Amino acid sequence: MAKRALISVSDKTGVVDFARELCALGYEIISTGGTSKTLEDAGIKVINVSDVTGFPECLDGRVKTLHPKVHAGILAIRSDDEHMKTLKTLDVEPIDILAVNLYPFKQTILKEGVTFEEAIENIDIGGPTMIRAAAKNHRDVAVVVDPADYGLLIDALKAGGLSEEQRARLAFKVFEHTASYDAMIADFLGKVTGQDRLRNTLTLTFEKAQDMRYGENPHQSAAFYREIGKLSGGIASAKQLHGKELSYNNIADADAAISVIKEFDEPAVVAVKHANPCGVAVGKDIYEAYVRAYNADPVSIYGGIVAANREIDAKTATEISKIFLEIVVAPSFTDEAFEIIAQKKNIRILELKDISVKNSPDALELKKVAGGLLVQTLDTELTGDELRVVTEKQPTEKEMQDLLFAWRVVKYVKSNAIVLAKDGATTGVGPGQTNRITALNLAVNYAGEAAMGSVMASDAYFPFSDCVEAAAKAGITAIIQPGGSIRDEDSIKLCNEKGIAMVFTGMRHFRH
């Protein structure tokens, strides 16, 4: 009985050479549709699948391989005498190798203007059925879904055959492939039909973008995976123009900086260190915004990440190049600016043209915990309708602008979080403390003399009036916080005594 290989692929990379090698090893080639034509045009003898099944392809190609003579040939266990007797009785010949990759559903849904009908037609049925069958019976059938594995298979056959481990690895790739394929389809249909984002079953699929040298620490392994879909405005779609390979921490910190920069429409610069903003400022142009962000905390910015929402010019690049930074990310760089920054061999220069594009309201935030996954919608923006002045003193127009500026920044500072700001720039940031008064003291310490005349934002309510006392002592003139403490009246009373304006938002911004 001749050895047989069934080849039916959408991605025809390397398929002609692969089939030619199989023929040289004595395999008969069964094929379908476009693959059959490609092989025949290359001078390779092909048996059409219709000649195997005795049934014509039909329904515009929807039904080709869905036939017992194909699936029995794949699923029969060669060491089972009854299986082999049944094949003989039914006149079915075994299929020893299956090379199949699926209709290009991902490429289809990523096309501009793709219709629902076009997407549906690119859902493969026969392909997944065959490769799952072959993977189930991988001890007898070698199954290949990735053209990169053609060489491995040929080399193994020439050396005497595939090992059990090699067969199992190829089977693993099948189920990895079909799981991702089905997840893409489910996600597409979920979005089209308006399904609840927090579904009863959440199936996610990502593609590896790169292996990392290590994770947060050198003893940890790590990789970066991208979502499958039209990505915009995030670190996953940034283009690296210069510098060393991005590290795990680089990507995490750059993501934090990009998230903050999206809060601002005017020229803005964000400096981030260990995922916390350490200097944020707006200005009349990007140069002024950078200088003000740097001056907000010239110590912490060293070795940090800088994100800008305007093109970096030569003047700004000259300032940037005066200190050590890990990353500079911006929508663009002038040629002269790029040359100035790139004089530093290791600095990563990232171009993210759509850096200001807001995150999709349908996006979800994910956090892995042991044995589970926390999923939430994005932290929403303050519309202004929620604002309520609760003190006798009303904030001035300038104070209100600074309060809203600080409120946008504090949303991205690890809780417990305090942000001080003045004239559209942070003056002090107190991140990630186990109590709020310590966070405030830390922010005041960073601000130094600049605390005088600053406003203050707190990501959550004041449990006690000690924060107001410390704020008054530092010279803070106005406070914005969610409110909602059982001791709110204590803080309001003290603000009235100290002449501090206080605004409640009715919304907190915990960030853990």
N, C-alpha and C positions, 0 to 999 in steps of 0.2 A: 504494500500500500504506500503510495507516494506521500511525502511530507507536504503539508499545505500551510500557506500563510495568507490570511485575509488582510488586505490593506485598503483602508477607506479614510482619507484624511482631508480636512479643510486646509490645514497648514501643510503645504507640500514641500517645505524646506527639507532637502536631503532625501526625498522619498525615492527618486529615480535611482540614485546610487545604492540606497538601501535595498530596493527590490532587485537590482542587478546582482548584488552580493548574495542575496537569498537564492536567486536562480542558480548562481554558480555553486551553491552548496546543495543543490538538488531539490529545492522547494518549488512547488507549483504556486502561482500567484492568483488569488481570487480578488476581484476588485469591483468597484461600483462607480457609476457616473463619471464625474470629472477626474477622479483619480485614475480610473481605468483608461481614459483618453490620454492623460498625461504619460502614463506608463507605455501605452501602445505607441504614442508618438515618439517615444525614446527607443523603440524597437524591442520592448520587453513583451514576451508572450503573456497574455492575461486571460484568465477564465472569468467571464462575467458572472456575477452572483445570480443572475436569472437562470443561467445554465446549471447552477448548483441546485437552486430551489425548484426549478421547473415552473416558476411563477414570475410574471413580468413585473418590473418596477411600475408602480402606479401612484395615482393621486399626487401628481407633480413631484414624484420622488419621495413623498412622505413615507411610503412603504417600499422598502428594498430588502433589508436584512432581517426583518421581523418574521422569521420563518423557522419551523422546527428543524429543517435540514441544516440551518446555520447554528442555531442554539444547541441542538443536540450534539453537533460536532464540536462545540466549544465545551459544553458542560459534562460530557461523558468522562467518568473516572476510568482511566486506562487500566488500572489494576483490578477493576471490578468486572468479573467475567460476565455478569448479567448485563451491565451497561454495554459492554462491547458486543455481546450477542444481540442486544436490541439494535445497535447501530447497523449490524450486518443485516438483520431482518428488515430494517427500514431503508436499507440502501443509503446510509449516511456515512460519509467519510469524515474522520476526525480533522479538526483544524488545530494546528500545533502552535502557530504564531498569529497574534492579532495586533495589528498596528492601526490604531484609530485615534484621531483627535476630533474634537466636536465642532459643531457649527459655531461661528464666531459671534456668540451672543454679546460678549463684552464689547467687541469692536463695533457691533451694530448699535447698541444703546448709547455709545459715546459719540456717534455721528450727529452733526448738527441737523436738526429738523427731522430726526427719525420718527416714524409714525408707530403707533401702537401695533398695527397690523404687521409692519416690517419686523418689529421686535419679536412678536409671537412666532412668526415664520422661522426665526433663527433660534428657536428652542429645539434642540436635538432630542430625538426620541430613540431611534435605533442605535445610535452611537453609545450613549450611556448604558443602554441595556446590554449591548455586547461586551463592553469593557468591564462592566460589573460581573457579568457571567464569567469572563475569562479570569478576572482577579479572584473570584471565588474558587475557581479551579486552577489556580496558578501553578500547582505542582505538575500539571500536565500541559498547561497552555502558557506560553510566554506572551505577556501583554505589554505593549509600549504605547504610551500616550504623549510622550515628549520626544521630539526629533533629536534632542541632545543625547538620547539613550540608544539611538540606532547603532552607533559605533560599539557601545558596550555589548549589545546583543550579538552583533556580528563577531566580535572578538571572542566572546564566550563560546559561540557555536563552533568557531574554528579551533578552539582549544579543547573541544570535546563536549561542550554543553554548559548550560547555566547551572550554577549551584543553587541549593535550596534558599540560601540567603539572598542571592540575586533575584530569584523569582519572587520572593516575599517583598523585596524592596520595590520591584516594579508594580506589584499588586497594591502596595501602600500608596504609590503615586497615583494609581487609578482612583482610589477612594478619596484621596486628598483633592484630586482634580474634580471629581463629580460633586463632592461636598461644596467646593467653592462655586462651581457652576450653578448648582441648585440654589445656593445662597444668593447669588447675583439675581437670579430669576425671581426669587421670593422678595428680595428687596425692591426690585423694579416694580413688581405687581403691587407690593404694599404701598409704595409711593403713589402709583397711578390710581389705586382704588381708595386712597385716603385712610389706610388702616391706622389704628392707634400706634403711636411711636413706642409706647411701653407695652409691647405685645406679651402674650402668654409665653411664647417661645421666641427667644432672640438668637438668631443665627447670623454670625458675622464672618466676613471673609476679607482678608487683606493680602497684599502681595509684598514679598520681601523687596525692599529697595536697596538695602546694603547690610552687610555684616559690619558690626562695630569691632574695633580693637578690643574693647571691653565695655562693661556697663558703668554704673556710677563709680565703681572702684575696680582696680586692675584685676582682682580675683573673680570678677563676675563676667559671665559671657552675655552678649547682647546683640540684638539686630534691630533694624528700623524697618517697619512695615508701612506701606501706604494703603489707604482706602482705594477701592476700585470704583472709579467714577470720575466725573468732571470735577477736578480739584481746582480751587482758586483761593487766593488770599491767605494761604497758610504755609507753614514751613515745608510741608510735603511737596509743594509745587515751586519752591524757590530754586533758582539756578545758581550754582556755585561758580563764580568767575575766577577765584584765586584762593590759594592757601591750602593748608593741611586738610585732610579728610575730617569731616564733622564727627565729633564724638557723641556719645549718649547724652552727656550733660550739655553739650553745645546745642543739641536739638531741643532738649527740654527747655533750656533757658531762652533760646531764640523764639520758641513757641510762646513763652510767657511775654517776651518783649513785643512780639507781633500782636498778641491779644490786646495789650494795653494801647498800642498805637492806633488801633481801630476806633478807640473812643473819641478821637480828635479829628476834626475837619480842617482846622487851621494848621499851619506848619508846626510840627511837633517832633520831639526827640525823646526816646525812652531809653534809659540805661537800666539794665537788669543784672543782678548778681544772685546766684543760687535761687533762681526762679522768683525773686522778689524785686520789684522796682526799687532802685536806690536813687534815681534822679529822673524826674519827668518835667518837661517844660514846653511851653508854646512860645512862639515869637513871631515877629513880622516876616521873618524868613528863616530858612533852615539853619543858617549860621548862628543867628541869635538864639534859636531854640537849642542848638547843641551847646553853646557856651553856657547858657542858663542851666541846662540839665547837668552839665559837668560841674558847675559851681555849686549845685544843690548838694553834692556829696563827692568831692574830688578824691576822697580816700577809697570809698567803696566801688567806684566806677572802674578802678584799676583791675584789669583782667576780666572785665565784664563783657556784656553784650550790648550793642547800641543799635536801635532801630529808628529809622526816620521815615516820615511819610511824604517827603519831597526828594527830588533829585539832589544828590550830593555834588556840590561844586568844589572847585579847587580851594577856595578860601576855607570852607568847612573841612575839607580833607586834610588841609595843613594842620588844623587844630586837632583833628582826630589822630593824626600820625604822631602827635607829641607824647602819647601815652601808650601803654600796652593794652590792647583789647583783643579778645578772642574772635569776635565776629562784628562786622558792620553789615546790616541789612537795610536796603532802601529800594524804592521802585526803579532807580536808575542812577548812574554815575557818569559825569562828564568824562571824556577821555583823559583830561588832565588830572581830574580827581582820582580816577582809577590808578593812573601811573604813580601818583603821590602815595596813595595808601598801599599799593602793591610793592612798594620798595621794601616793606616788611614781608619777608618770605612766608611766614607762617600764618599771618592773619587771614581769616576766612572772609571773603567778600561775597555776599549773597545779593542777587538781584531778584526782587519779588515785585513785578510790575503792578500787580493788583493788591498791594499790601493794605490798601484802605478799604477794600471790599468787606462789608460786614458779614459776619458769620450767618449762615442760613438759620432762620428761626426753627427749622426742622432738625437741626443738628442736635446730637446727644453727647453728653460727657460720660466717659466710662472710667471706672476705677476698680481694678482687680483687688479682691480680698481673698484670703485663704478659703477655698471651697465655694467661691461665689463671685458675682460681679455687681457692683453698684452702678446704676444707670440713672441719669437725670437730664432734664432739659437744661438749656443754657440759662445762666443768671441774666435776668432781664434788665433792660435799661430803665432808668428813672424818667418818667415822662414829665414830671413837674407838678402833675395834679395831686401827687401824694404829699407835697411839701406843706408843712404847717409850722409857722413861727409860734413858739410856746412861751416866749419871754416878753417882758415889757419892752425891752429894746428890740427894735427891728434891725436886721442887718442892712447895711448900706448896699447900694447896687454893686459896688466893687467887691464888698465882702461876699455877697451872694454869688458873684461870678467865681470867686476863689473857693467858696464852699462847694459849688458844683464841680469845679475842677478837682478838688481834693476827693470828693465823693467818687468820681470816675476812677481815680487812681487807687483808692483804698479797696475797691472791689477786687483788685489783683494782688493784694498783699496778704500773706498768710496770716490767719487769725491766731491769737487776738491781734488786731491791727489798728494802728493809729497813723494818720498822715497829716503833716502840717504843710501849709502852702501859703504863698503870698505872690501876688502879681503874676499869676499863671505859671508858677513853678513850685515844685516841692521844696520845702526847707528842711524837713526832717521826716524820716520814715521809721516806725517802730513795728517790726514784723514778728509774728510767730511766738508770742509770749504766752505763758500759762496764766497770766492775769493781766487785766487791762491797764492798771496803773503802771506796771512795769513797762508795757508797750509804750505808754505815753512818756514816761521818764526817758526811755531810750530815744524816742523821736525828738524830744526836747534837747537831749544831750547831743544828738547829731546836728540839730539846728543851731545850737549855741545862741549867739546874739540875734541870729535871723529869726528865732522864735518870736521875738517881740514884734507884735503887729501881724503875726500869721493867724490864719484860721485853722481849725482842726476838724478832721473827719474821723469817725469811729465806725468800724464795720458792724458793731452790734451795740446794744444799749449799755448804759452805765449802771452797774449793779449798786454802786454807792456814789456819793457826791465827791469822793476824793479826787476823781479825775477833773472835776470842775475846779476844785481848789488848786490842783497842780497847774491847770491851764491858766488860771488867773495869775498865779505866781510867775509863770513864764511870759506873760504879756500877750496871751492869745485873746483875740477880740470877738471871735464868733465860733460856734460849734455846730456841726451837722452830725446827727446820729439817728438811728432808727426809732428810739423811744420804745416803750413797752415794759419797762422795769416797774416793779411794785414800789420802787423808791424814786420814780421820776420826779415827783414833786420836790424831793430834797434837792435834786440837781437843778431844777428850774428855779427854786427859791434862791439857791446860792448864786446862780447866774444873774438873777435880778439884783442881788446885793453887790455883785462884782461888776455890774455893767456889761455883761457879756450877752450877745444875742445867741439864741439857740433855736435850731430848726430840726424838727422831726421829719423823717422820710417815710416812716411806716414800713420800711423795707430794710432787711439786714443783708450783709454780704459775707457770711462765713466762707472761708476758703481754707480747706484742710489739706 
